């Protein structure tokens, strides 16, 4: 411990009776057995005693070893937690305190550097708040006393001035200092050295870490230089490439000099020190100037543009190699020629007009007759650039479009003009291709949705300005996917192009046809209409006639006529009520029930209205408060078995709005699925269903309830946890709950959703596929997933008419259910014939208005109790198998 070095010697040699007084006071107030002040170096684990309280005897210069983690504790807090005294090497005079505990307090100088520590030996493991406060007060008194004594040192001010001066010189010259302790293998840097390498000042640096800032080649040179110093003690100077804190390569000039201990054989080097200076800019300038001509020539010839330097008369002074590629002239051939030979005759006047307009803006207008005047006026640009698209001429006589930038500078008091020319032929071609890709459909070459949005915004502005009406329609082909599955994508593209061509022929003039997708088109009347409602009726009738007679006639495929079916949604809005979002919603929303205006064999026409849009927005906002306001309720549609007994029910959601009355699920469920409100509603339905099952269990009714689960809800990461929490809360068996999913949810679901289905099935939940057969079926999921039930879509049941006609598809679905060992349920039973046919096909579950309409919870519960009383036994749910 070298506490006596420098100013610390001055502190030690001065009287420190006042320090002992502070130690005595601290020992009494904190209840300590002994208080010692020691000097400490932040890199060493051994400390030497400066003084001790008067009650105990510890000689000065006594060395005490600290625990390994002592430095960490002192760097984190000014007062450490009690540490067992056994971890310290206390002197023999303090042997009685081996079973005590030591509290350490850091003592710092005015710069925040730790120079010592206070050791309070205490008999107790924990100190009271009062004792801790007195211990910290003692630490602060010692620290303040030392700082005051150090400040009184006669060389303190001079030393600080010199250090500040050296730091400032190092900062300005980008020069830092370094020192290598050979014995300890430790590196010490000055502040500027840390800045050069982009490291935090004061951070400990090892030799390997210091060399890690240099490139591999430079590291070898530095290691060799240091080894040479160690062997012979010679100084060195070298240039090395290093990486700064921003990851950039730079150059450093390093010097090194040895400090040696005299020896009989050869001097022993114990310290190497030197400087490190950033010479990147100097080296860069030196290398650049060395090859300046070649360097400049290489840059000019690789600009990618033809570059010409002109004098005041428009004569070419210099030209780069790209002139040959752009204009067909050799650079030497162009020098001495006038720039007119590169310009089309008509461009001279246009260029002059452009320069004149620019000069007027700069308040320096002069009459411009030709390019010479233009070059003269360009001096008014004050160092700015002037760009213009011009038609230029090649040596072979061909013309091309070029982007030319003129810029003026002065050299030796003579004005020069730089003309930078770029051939825009290829760029213009690529730009047109990009525009086509961005605004045209690939198959039909019709304008796409981006173009439609642009036109719609412009038309809305015109309608608002003229108080006119906007008219557009969306055509959706409903059965195109059947042709894709039957004939493939090429045939579908052929049909798409035919429909697009018919639409363009039928709606020409003010109409514009846009392609939304393969099976959807948009037609817009691109001018405000002033005829009001009467004009709208006539226009819609005209559109209807064209679609039925001209567009959706038969298409011949493989020598057979085929017909397409379409839904058409028309939108007629007054200008003052227009906004982009409203129009887009009214065009693209699924036509609601009751909006059908007219229907033909192949075309169904729907009429959009502002009232429906306003109702949509009102419902969307009201949904957010529906659960909180207790406006939702569930009804139950019983499901019957072969014997006519109730085997379960499907929980159906209903909404009683205070102003709108009873709102159909077909209207508000799609709106809820557009946002996360469907998840909140789903949570509410699951909770109400489990609560109902719990009530049934209390009266001895065992049944099964089915819940419809949306794709957005089951895809949430917390779905399983939330469902299990609700089931556990109401103490209902998971097997009494059937989760109904649509085919689309299973076919398009990602791996996480399928994994979740398998996990819940292991918990006992039953999964059913609702509306089976309507979607694009992919039967692989029937084998992969633990599905227990298929619900035959009601549309297939509707095909079983009273006249005895049958649906072969129902037979196929039931046969499929038998193959996969699934339970088949027929939905939408409306008459005896449908019920009998569903039973004959193999269905084991049945529901529909013919059997029972959806009913309130209390009615359903009474029905179950009545059935239980008649049978004398509890109505039990059939096994899902």
TAZIMO-V465233 format. One record per run of one state. SS is the DSSP state (H for helix, E for strand, C for the rest). FROM is the first residue (numbers start at 1). TO is the last residue. If there is no record, write none. Layout:
[[SS/FROM/TO] [SS/FROM/TO]]
This chain:
[[C/1/6] [H/7/13] [C/14/16] [H/17/30] [C/31/33] [E/34/39] [C/40/45] [E/46/52] [C/53/62] [E/63/65] [C/66/69] [H/70/76] [C/77/78] [E/79/79] [C/80/82] [E/83/84] [H/85/87] [C/88/91] [H/92/97] [C/98/100] [E/101/108] [C/109/113] [E/114/122] [C/123/128] [H/129/151] [C/152/155] [H/156/173] [C/174/174] [E/175/181] [C/182/185] [E/186/189] [C/190/190] [H/191/197] [C/198/204] [E/205/206] [H/207/211] [C/212/213] [E/214/214] [C/215/215] [H/216/232] [C/233/235] [E/236/243] [C/244/248] [E/249/261] [C/262/267] [E/268/278] [C/279/279] [H/280/290] [C/291/291] [H/292/301] [C/302/305] [E/306/310] [C/311/314] [E/315/319] [C/320/321] [H/322/327] [C/328/330] [H/331/334] [C/335/337] [E/338/338] [H/339/342] [E/343/343] [C/344/344] [H/345/361] [C/362/370] [H/371/381] [C/382/384] [E/385/393] [C/394/398] [E/399/411] [C/412/413] [E/414/423] [C/424/424] [H/425/439] [E/440/440] [C/441/446] [E/447/447] [C/448/448] [H/449/466] [C/467/468] [E/469/477] [C/478/479] [H/480/487] [C/488/488] [H/489/506] [C/507/510] [E/511/517] [C/518/519] [E/520/529] [C/530/531] [H/532/551] [C/552/554] [E/555/557] [C/558/559] [E/560/562] [C/563/565] [E/566/574] [H/575/577] [C/578/579] [H/580/588] [C/589/595] [E/596/599] [C/600/602] [E/603/607] [C/608/609] [H/610/626] [C/627/631] [E/632/640] [C/641/645] [E/646/657] [C/658/660] [E/661/663] [C/664/664] [H/665/672] [C/673/676] [H/677/698] [C/699/704] [E/705/708] [C/709/710] [H/711/714] [C/715/718] [H/719/730] [C/731/733] [H/734/736] [E/737/742] [H/743/747] [C/748/750] [H/751/762] [C/763/765] [E/766/772] [C/773/779] [H/780/784] [C/785/788] [E/789/792] [C/793/793] [H/794/798] [C/799/807] [H/808/819] [C/820/822] [E/823/826] [C/827/831] [H/832/841] [C/842/844] [E/845/846] [C/847/854] [E/855/855] [C/856/856] [H/857/871] [C/872/881]]
